[in-house]
């Protein structure tokens, strides 16, 4: 093998793969030469255990849209790839040493383990041994090996979770840690300094006490991402001492359950009264099973009998959800669980003249004056923001009505961070003692107040100088209620009297170019059915963070229409969806679905591919750049620089440099720089679009090819940054 590789100046792996392909049955090789199967499919067929099995699978895939990966799975049933977390944890050598067999997939560059039962046994044995090793080394009472990839909630729901005790450093060590932090930030820390920094940080983080370890345990598991992992520390709940009788409760459980049933019965009686108030025709429809009980409950929200009967007629015989009827009968209302209503308070809303309606069956109140609620929400929010600003001493405070502070609000501001605090040696000792008493539940009210004070001082905070020159954003979230995001500072302004240089390309133009670039890639993606399906599967099941997904899964068509679209011409299939669709969509009935299916798999795949291509969005991982190179995306196929769409929006200096770049000095018209900006844009537009202009300038074929392929840098695909 090595001699052959050297003779042909190829790697041994390359030669081995070629020989593997050559070993395929003659019929499979003939199908490959005749383009009846792809090269990737031929590579997958090399996994067949025999020629007969290879030909059997070949016959089943001919003329069918089958992916090579499907064939790989069919030819290797029950195997486990060497990248599986169990195989990685056990190790290939240990698996083979225990008598396991494997198969090499040369083209996928992976090994397939063929004895999954053996792998599971080795996985369990090594896991249990590792759990016991960690238990003994760290001194826990018990350790449990969990074969799953995480510790399920059912394993811990009846246990008590313990937490590590925070550590402490002396005053001198605190100062040393701060100095090491600064040197690390400046990248001037040597190996010894980094080791010392890690040691001090570990001591400051603290850990579990010997008493905690002696009475609690850990769960050990193996995850695909982190390998061997430990979840510390859980304790069995305290049992009743042997021989001690457990005190009888004031109310036995059976009585408590009876009282709950009575309470529910009282509510049901009130609800039945509400149902009884429905018009006779609605009650008759309920008895005749023409509407469900849930639909009848929704109809109780009708403001009048006439409105109730009107809606009743519209839902009879139709598949309408009760929640849809609730929304139709209460337009413009806001449930009392809405974050605005919770923040303002129902009493304050009613005191301001607001009206409400009670939905007994959904157990909620509906606020009927959303405009009043929004005004009260804004007023209280602004008042709270000002109160916090005044109490904490910030320069400014901004109330944000949304549920979070948008990136667009803070992108041009400078983020400031709190300064860490420090305690004296005596205060550190006092804090440790208070924390121990708090853990033992022997701390009184004064002790808890002192503990909170010391913890706050150690956490540190913003300095007076920071507060005097920066501000905060205050908002209300559904989960946390009133929330403050600290602290932001305006960037330093340009000195008075100094003119800020205008950019060569305004931001709106840069955004247009990015839209055009994305449109060019989407147009090319529309022909890539298998690639788009792969991207879709990866987005859904690849464990990616939301911002790392290559597709907007909503699905939401991405903005590729430039603000000024002159010079941009997308393919008809892509352009067809750029205009709003005002036609009524199908109702989604079974008949419509069957009609769609009857059009065939090819039609389905084309619709899916085009729809997915429209959702493709750029990210920061360099994937768009890689795909653009792989697909040969040429932006100039769909975009030409024009005076109105591009050139006229650039600075005069940019146009001068562009002319000099595209027109050689010998042919360049020396009067170009003397032209007005609009005239320069027109000359360049003619240079890009008019053959006569190029001929008059005496440009060569190479010059013309350069003009025809030129794109601004903003239409390129930089690595790792888009």
C-alpha positions, 0 to 999 in steps of 0.5 A, spaced: 500 500 500 505 504 501 509 503 495 503 504 491 502 511 494 509 513 493 509 511 486 503 515 485 504 521 490 498 520 493 496 518 501 495 511 503 488 513 505 487 516 498 489 509 495 485 505 500 479 509 498 480 508 491 481 500 492 475 500 496 471 503 490 474 498 485 472 492 489 465 494 488 461 489 483 461 490 476 454 492 476 455 497 481 461 500 477 457 500 471 451 504 474 456 509 477 459 510 470 452 511 467 450 516 472 445 512 475 448 513 482 452 518 485 459 518 487 457 519 494 452 513 493 458 508 491 462 510 497 456 508 501 455 501 497 462 500 499 460 498 506 456 492 504 458 486 507 458 482 501 457 483 493 450 480 493 448 485 499 451 491 495 447 489 488 440 488 493 441 495 495 443 498 489 437 495 486 433 498 491 436 505 490 436 506 482 431 511 480 429 513 487 431 519 491 435 516 497 440 519 500 447 516 501 446 516 509 440 512 509 444 507 505 449 507 510 444 506 516 441 500 512 448 497 510 450 497 518 444 496 522 446 496 530 452 499 529 455 505 533 459 510 530 466 511 534 464 518 535 458 516 540 459 518 547 459 511 549 465 509 544 469 515 546 468 514 553 470 507 553 475 508 548 476 504 541 482 500 544 478 498 550 472 495 546 477 491 541 481 488 547 474 486 550 473 482 544 469 487 540 469 487 532 468 494 528 468 496 521 471 502 518 468 507 513 473 510 509 469 515 506 466 518 512 473 517 516 470 513 522 469 507 525 463 503 526 462 498 533 458 492 531 457 489 538 452 495 542 451 490 547 458 489 549 459 497 548 453 498 553 456 493 558 463 496 558 460 503 558 456 501 565 462 498 568 467 504 567 462 509 569 461 505 575 468 505 577 469 512 575 463 514 580 466 510 585 473 513 584 470 520 584 466 518 591 473 516 594 477 521 592 472 527 594 469 524 600 462 523 598 457 518 602 455 515 596 455 516 588 451 514 583 452 512 575 447 515 571 447 512 564 443 517 560 446 524 558 444 528 563 441 527 570 433 526 570 429 530 574 426 524 577 432 522 580 433 528 584 426 530 585 426 527 592 433 529 594 435 536 598 440 540 594 446 542 597 451 548 595 458 549 596 460 554 601 464 561 598 471 561 600 475 567 602 482 570 602 486 575 606 486 582 604 493 581 602 491 575 597 485 580 595 490 585 593 494 580 589 488 577 586 486 584 583 493 585 580 493 578 577 487 580 574 489 586 571 496 583 568 491 577 565 487 583 562 493 586 559 496 579 557 502 580 561 501 574 565 507 568 565 505 561 566 507 561 574 502 567 574 496 564 571 497 558 576 497 562 582 491 566 579 487 559 578 489 557 585 486 564 588 480 564 584 479 556 586 480 558 593 475 564 593 470 560 589 470 555 596 467 548 596 463 543 600 465 542 607 467 535 610 460 535 613 456 536 607 460 531 603 460 526 609 452 526 609 451 527 601 452 524 594 453 525 587 451 523 580 456 522 575 454 521 567 457 522 561 455 527 556 456 528 548 459 535 549 463 535 556 465 527 557 465 525 564 461 530 568 459 530 576 453 533 579 454 535 586 451 534 591 444 531 594 442 529 600 437 524 603 431 528 606 432 527 614 428 521 616 424 521 623 428 518 628 427 511 630 422 510 636 420 517 635 412 518 633 411 523 628 406 528 630 399 527 627 397 533 623 391 538 625 387 536 618 388 529 615 390 529 608 383 525 606 379 531 610 384 536 606 382 533 599 375 533 601 375 541 603 378 542 596 373 538 593 368 542 596 371 548 594 371 546 587 364 544 587 362 551 589 366 554 583 363 549 579 356 551 581 357 558 580 360 556 573 353 552 571 349 558 573 353 562 568 352 557 563 345 557 564 344 564 562 346 562 555 340 563 550 336 557 549 338 556 542 346 555 545 344 550 550 340 546 545 346 546 541 350 544 547 345 538 549 345 536 541 352 535 541 353 541 536 358 544 540 362 542 545 362 544 553 368 548 552 365 552 546 359 553 550 364 556 556 367 561 551 360 563 549 358 566 556 363 571 554 358 574 549 356 581 551 349 580 549 344 574 547 344 577 540 352 576 539 352 570 542 347 567 537 351 570 531 357 567 533 354 560 535 352 560 527 359 562 525 362 556 529 356 550 527 359 545 523 366 548 523 373 546 526 374 552 530 377 552 537 374 555 543 380 560 544 379 563 537 371 564 539 374 567 546 378 572 542 373 574 537 368 575 543 373 580 547 377 584 542 382 589 544 382 586 551 388 584 555 388 578 560 390 580 567 396 576 567 399 580 562 406 583 564 403 590 563 396 589 568 401 585 573 405 591 573 400 597 574 395 593 578 388 591 577 386 596 583 390 602 580 387 600 573 380 600 575 381 606 580 383 610 573 376 608 570 378 602 567 373 597 566 374 589 566 370 583 565 371 576 568 372 570 564 370 565 570 372 558 566 379 561 564 379 564 571 382 570 569 380 578 568 380 581 562 381 589 562 377 592 556 381 599 555 388 597 553 389 604 551 388 606 558 393 600 561 398 602 556 398 610 559 398 607 566 404 602 564 408 608 561 407 613 567 408 608 572 414 605 568 417 612 567 416 614 575 419 607 577 425 609 572 426 616 575 425 613 582 431 608 581 435 614 578 434 618 584 436 613 589 442 610 586 445 617 583 445 615 576 446 621 570 440 618 567 434 613 566 430 610 560 424 607 561 423 601 556 416 599 554 418 592 551 420 586 555 427 587 554 432 592 552 433 591 545 441 591 542 439 597 537 438 601 543 445 599 546 449 598 540 452 605 540 453 606 548 459 604 552 457 598 557 460 599 564 461 594 570 461 594 577 467 594 581 469 588 586 468 590 593 472 587 599 472 586 606 477 586 612 479 580 615 475 581 621 469 582 617 470 576 612 470 572 619 464 575 621 461 573 614 463 566 614 460 565 621 453 568 619 453 564 613 454 557 617 449 560 622 444 561 616 445 554 613 444 551 620 437 556 620 439 559 627 440 566 624 435 571 627 432 577 623 438 582 625 443 577 623 440 576 616 440 583 615 448 584 617 449 578 613 445 581 607 449 587 608 456 584 608 454 580 602 452 586 598 459 590 600 463 584 598 460 584 591 462 591 590 458 596 586 458 602 581 463 608 583 460 615 584 464 617 578 461 611 574 454 613 576 455 621 575 456 619 568 452 614 566 445 611 566 440 605 566 435 602 562 428 600 566 423 595 563 418 590 566 419 583 564 413 577 564 418 573 568 422 578 573 417 584 573 421 591 574 428 590 572 434 594 571 440 594 566 446 597 569 450 601 566 451 605 560 455 611 558 455 615 552 461 615 547 465 621 547 463 626 543 467 629 537 470 636 540 466 642 539 467 645 532 470 639 529 467 636 523 466 629 523 468 626 516 462 623 512 463 615 511 465 613 504 458 609 504 452 611 508 449 605 513 443 605 509 447 603 502 451 598 506 445 595 509 442 594 501 449 591 499 448 586 505 441 585 502 443 584 495 449 579 497 444 575 501 439 575 495 445 572 491 446 566 496 439 565 496 438 565 489 443 559 488 441 555 494 434 554 491 437 549 486 440 545 492 434 541 495 439 536 499 443 541 501 437 545 504 434 539 507 441 538 511 441 545 513 434 544 516 435 538 519 442 541 522 438 547 525 433 543 528 437 537 531 444 540 531 444 542 538 446 549 536 444 556 539 439 560 536 443 565 534 448 560 530 442 556 526 443 557 519 436 558 517 430 562 520 426 556 522 420 560 524 419 560 517 420 568 516 423 570 509 429 574 510 429 581 508 433 582 501 429 587 498 434 593 497 431 600 500 433 602 493 433 596 488 435 599 481 440 595 478 438 589 482 434 583 479 432 577 482 430 570 479 423 570 478 422 564 483 425 568 488 422 575 486 415 572 486 415 572 494 418 579 495 411 582 494 406 581 499 401 576 498 394 578 499 390 572 497 386 568 502 390 562 504 387 555 504 384 553 510 388 547 511 383 541 510 384 534 508 382 535 501 387 541 500 392 536 503 391 530 499 391 535 492 398 538 494 400 531 495 398 528 489 402 533 485 408 528 487 415 528 491 418 533 486 413 538 487 414 538 494 421 538 494 421 544 490 417 548 494 420 546 500 427 548 497 425 554 495 421 556 502 427 554 506 432 558 501 428 564 503 429 563 510 437 563 509 440 568 514 447 570 515 451 569 521 458 570 524 461 563 523 463 563 516 458 558 514 455 563 509 462 564 506 463 557 505 457 556 502 458 562 497 464 559 495 461 552 494 456 554 490 459 559 486 455 565 488 456 571 483 453 577 486 454 580 479 449 576 476 443 579 479 446 586 481 449 591 477 452 598 480 447 603 477 447 611 479 441 611 483 441 604 486 449 605 488 454 609 485 450 616 487 449 614 494 457 613 495 462 619 496 465 623 491 472 620 493 470 613 493 467 614 486 474 617 484 478 611 487 473 606 483 474 610 477 482 609 478 481 602 480 477 600 473 480 605 468 488 604 467 492 610 467 493 611 460 486 611 458 483 614 464 479 621 462 483 626 466 477 630 467 473 625 471 475 628 478 473 635 476 466 632 474 460 633 479 458 627 484 452 626 480 456 626 473 461 621 476 456 616 478 453 617 471 460 616 467 461 610 472 454 607 470 456 607 463 462 604 464 459 598 467 453 597 462 455 601 456 460 597 451 460 603 447 463 607 453 468 602 454 470 602 447 471 609 447 476 608 453 480 603 449 479 598 454 482 591 453 478 584 454 482 584 461 480 591 463 472 589 461 472 582 465 475 586 471 469 591 470 464 585 469 466 582 476 467 588 480 463 588 487 464 592 493 467 589 499 461 589 503 458 584 497 464 579 499 463 574 504 469 575 509 471 569 514 467 568 520 464 575 520 458 577 516 
